[in-house]
């Protein structure tokens, strides 16, 4: 977590964008902590509130779109073959697909708030052939909500301390 703090302190908005994009793709970035920290930095005027929110939203949605297109391109055969390396067993994949089929595009919004599931929702959306426009609308709504909740939480932590 110190690395995340240092990157944001040194590179500001660029670090926020990049870390969120790669974190959403699935690399180990403490997304919730980072978003809360960004909100805190906004409250003490290190970052501009609107700028921090916008960059967070753009980084998040970029990661989701990259994941979606990877899922669409490589598909289920790749995940069935190599999923064991990321603990995505065929049983887990089937369970996630059933959940996705049951709740449809709302899964994308809900998944933002569930670490681990968030990362796979985009890949599954692409693999299941969800339309780009529909995906973008729901991923955008999820990214907006998620960024708003965590940056606001961090902002109020800063205001109250």
The 8 nearest C-alpha neighbors of each residue, nearest first, counted from 0:
[[1, 3, 2, 4, 29, 32, 33, 28],
 [0, 2, 4, 3, 5, 6, 7, 8],
 [1, 3, 5, 0, 4, 6, 7, 8],
 [2, 4, 0, 6, 1, 5, 7, 33],
 [5, 3, 1, 7, 2, 6, 8, 0],
 [6, 4, 8, 2, 3, 7, 9, 1],
 [7, 5, 3, 9, 8, 4, 10, 14],
 [6, 8, 11, 4, 10, 14, 5, 9],
 [7, 9, 5, 6, 11, 10, 4, 3],
 [10, 8, 6, 7, 11, 5, 14, 4],
 [9, 11, 7, 14, 6, 13, 8, 12],
 [12, 10, 7, 14, 13, 8, 9, 15],
 [11, 13, 15, 14, 16, 54, 10, 51],
 [14, 12, 16, 15, 11, 10, 17, 7],
 [13, 15, 17, 10, 7, 12, 16, 11],
 [16, 14, 12, 18, 13, 17, 19, 55],
 [15, 17, 58, 13, 19, 14, 54, 18],
 [18, 16, 14, 20, 19, 15, 13, 21],
 [17, 19, 21, 15, 20, 16, 22, 14],
 [18, 20, 22, 58, 59, 16, 17, 21],
 [19, 21, 62, 58, 17, 59, 23, 22],
 [22, 20, 24, 18, 23, 19, 26, 62],
 [23, 21, 28, 19, 26, 25, 24, 20],
 [22, 24, 62, 25, 20, 21, 118, 19],
 [25, 23, 21, 62, 22, 66, 118, 26],
 [24, 26, 22, 23, 118, 27, 21, 28],
 [25, 27, 22, 21, 28, 24, 23, 18],
 [28, 26, 22, 25, 29, 21, 30, 23],
 [27, 29, 22, 30, 26, 18, 19, 21],
 [30, 28, 32, 31, 33, 27, 0, 22],
 [29, 31, 33, 32, 28, 34, 22, 19],
 [32, 30, 34, 33, 29, 35, 149, 36],
 [33, 31, 35, 29, 30, 34, 36, 0],
 [32, 34, 36, 30, 31, 35, 29, 37],
 [33, 35, 37, 31, 150, 36, 149, 32],
 [34, 36, 153, 38, 149, 150, 32, 33],
 [35, 37, 39, 33, 38, 34, 153, 32],
 [38, 36, 34, 40, 39, 35, 33, 150],
 [39, 37, 150, 153, 154, 41, 35, 36],
 [38, 40, 153, 154, 157, 36, 42, 41],
 [41, 39, 37, 45, 43, 42, 38, 46],
 [40, 42, 46, 38, 48, 44, 39, 43],
 [41, 43, 154, 39, 157, 40, 44, 158],
 [42, 44, 40, 41, 45, 157, 39, 158],
 [45, 43, 41, 46, 42, 40, 47, 48],
 [44, 46, 40, 43, 41, 47, 42, 39],
 [47, 45, 41, 44, 40, 48, 51, 50],
 [46, 48, 50, 41, 49, 51, 44, 45],
 [49, 47, 41, 51, 50, 52, 46, 38],
 [48, 50, 52, 51, 47, 53, 54, 41],
 [51, 49, 53, 47, 52, 48, 54, 46],
 [52, 50, 48, 54, 49, 53, 47, 55],
 [51, 53, 55, 49, 50, 54, 56, 48],
 [54, 52, 50, 56, 55, 51, 49, 57],
 [53, 55, 57, 51, 56, 52, 16, 58],
 [56, 54, 52, 58, 53, 57, 16, 51],
 [55, 57, 53, 59, 54, 58, 142, 143],
 [56, 58, 54, 60, 59, 55, 61, 53],
 [59, 57, 16, 20, 61, 19, 55, 56],
 [58, 60, 56, 62, 20, 19, 61, 57],
 [59, 61, 63, 57, 62, 58, 142, 56],
 [62, 60, 58, 64, 63, 59, 20, 57],
 [63, 61, 20, 23, 65, 24, 59, 60],
 [62, 64, 60, 66, 61, 65, 121, 67],
 [65, 63, 67, 61, 66, 62, 60, 68],
 [64, 66, 62, 68, 67, 63, 61, 69],
 [67, 65, 69, 63, 122, 64, 121, 68],
 [68, 66, 125, 121, 122, 64, 70, 65],
 [67, 69, 71, 65, 70, 66, 72, 125],
 [68, 70, 66, 72, 71, 67, 73, 65],
 [71, 69, 122, 125, 126, 67, 74, 68],
 [70, 72, 125, 126, 68, 69, 74, 73],
 [73, 71, 69, 70, 74, 68, 125, 126],
 [74, 72, 70, 77, 69, 71, 75, 76],
 [75, 73, 126, 70, 71, 72, 76, 77],
 [74, 76, 78, 77, 79, 126, 73, 70],
 [77, 75, 79, 78, 74, 80, 73, 81],
 [76, 78, 80, 75, 79, 73, 74, 81],
 [79, 77, 82, 75, 81, 80, 76, 74],
 [78, 80, 76, 82, 77, 81, 75, 89],
 [79, 81, 77, 78, 82, 76, 83, 75],
 [82, 80, 78, 83, 79, 77, 84, 85],
 [83, 81, 87, 78, 84, 79, 85, 88],
 [82, 84, 86, 85, 87, 81, 88, 80],
 [85, 83, 82, 86, 81, 87, 88, 80],
 [84, 86, 83, 87, 82, 81, 88, 78],
 [87, 85, 83, 84, 88, 82, 91, 81],
 [88, 86, 82, 83, 85, 91, 92, 89],
 [87, 89, 91, 90, 83, 86, 82, 92],
 [88, 90, 92, 91, 93, 79, 87, 82],
 [91, 89, 93, 88, 92, 94, 87, 95],
 [92, 90, 94, 88, 93, 89, 87, 95],
 [91, 93, 89, 95, 90, 94, 96, 87],
 [92, 94, 96, 90, 91, 95, 89, 97],
 [95, 93, 91, 97, 92, 96, 90, 98],
 [96, 94, 98, 92, 97, 93, 99, 91],
 [95, 97, 99, 93, 98, 94, 100, 92],
 [98, 96, 100, 94, 99, 95, 101, 93],
 [97, 99, 95, 101, 96, 100, 102, 94],
 [98, 100, 96, 103, 97, 102, 101, 106],
 [99, 101, 97, 103, 98, 102, 96, 104],
 [100, 102, 98, 99, 103, 97, 96, 106],
 [103, 101, 99, 106, 100, 105, 98, 104],
 [104, 102, 100, 99, 105, 101, 106, 98],
 [103, 105, 106, 107, 137, 102, 134, 99],
 [106, 104, 107, 108, 103, 102, 109, 137],
 [107, 105, 109, 104, 108, 102, 110, 103],
 [106, 108, 110, 105, 109, 104, 120, 138],
 [107, 109, 141, 105, 110, 106, 111, 137],
 [108, 110, 106, 111, 107, 112, 105, 113],
 [111, 109, 117, 107, 113, 112, 108, 116],
 [112, 110, 117, 109, 113, 108, 141, 145],
 [111, 113, 110, 109, 114, 145, 117, 108],
 [114, 112, 110, 116, 111, 117, 115, 109],
 [115, 113, 116, 117, 112, 111, 118, 110],
 [114, 116, 117, 118, 113, 119, 25, 110],
 [115, 117, 119, 118, 110, 113, 114, 120],
 [118, 116, 110, 111, 115, 120, 119, 114],
 [117, 119, 116, 115, 25, 23, 120, 24],
 [118, 120, 122, 116, 121, 117, 123, 115],
 [121, 119, 123, 117, 122, 118, 107, 124],
 [122, 120, 67, 124, 123, 66, 119, 63],
 [121, 123, 70, 67, 119, 125, 66, 124],
 [122, 124, 126, 120, 125, 121, 127, 119],
 [125, 123, 121, 127, 122, 129, 126, 120],
 [124, 126, 71, 70, 67, 122, 128, 123],
 [125, 127, 71, 74, 123, 70, 128, 124],
 [128, 126, 124, 125, 129, 123, 71, 96],
 [127, 129, 125, 126, 130, 124, 71, 123],
 [128, 130, 124, 127, 125, 134, 131, 133],
 [131, 129, 133, 132, 134, 128, 125, 135],
 [132, 130, 134, 133, 135, 129, 125, 128],
 [131, 133, 135, 134, 130, 136, 129, 137],
 [134, 132, 136, 130, 135, 131, 137, 129],
 [133, 135, 131, 137, 132, 136, 138, 130],
 [134, 136, 132, 138, 133, 137, 139, 131],
 [137, 135, 139, 133, 134, 138, 140, 132],
 [136, 138, 140, 139, 134, 135, 141, 108],
 [139, 137, 141, 135, 140, 136, 134, 142],
 [140, 138, 142, 136, 137, 141, 135, 143],
 [139, 141, 137, 143, 138, 142, 144, 136],
 [140, 142, 108, 138, 144, 139, 143, 145],
 [143, 141, 139, 145, 144, 140, 56, 146],
 [142, 144, 140, 146, 141, 145, 139, 147],
 [145, 143, 147, 141, 142, 146, 148, 140],
 [144, 146, 142, 148, 147, 143, 141, 111],
 [147, 145, 143, 149, 148, 144, 150, 142],
 [146, 148, 144, 145, 150, 149, 151, 143],
 [149, 147, 145, 151, 146, 150, 152, 144],
 [148, 150, 152, 35, 151, 34, 146, 147],
 [149, 151, 38, 153, 35, 34, 152, 147],
 [152, 150, 154, 148, 149, 153, 147, 38],
 [151, 153, 149, 155, 150, 154, 148, 35],
 [154, 152, 35, 38, 39, 156, 150, 151],
 [153, 155, 38, 39, 151, 42, 157, 152],
 [156, 154, 158, 157, 152, 153, 159, 151],
 [155, 157, 153, 159, 154, 158, 160, 152],
 [158, 156, 39, 154, 155, 160, 42, 159],
 [157, 159, 155, 156, 160, 42, 154, 43],
 [158, 160, 156, 157, 155, 154, 42, 153],
 [159, 157, 158, 156, 155, 39, 42, 43]]
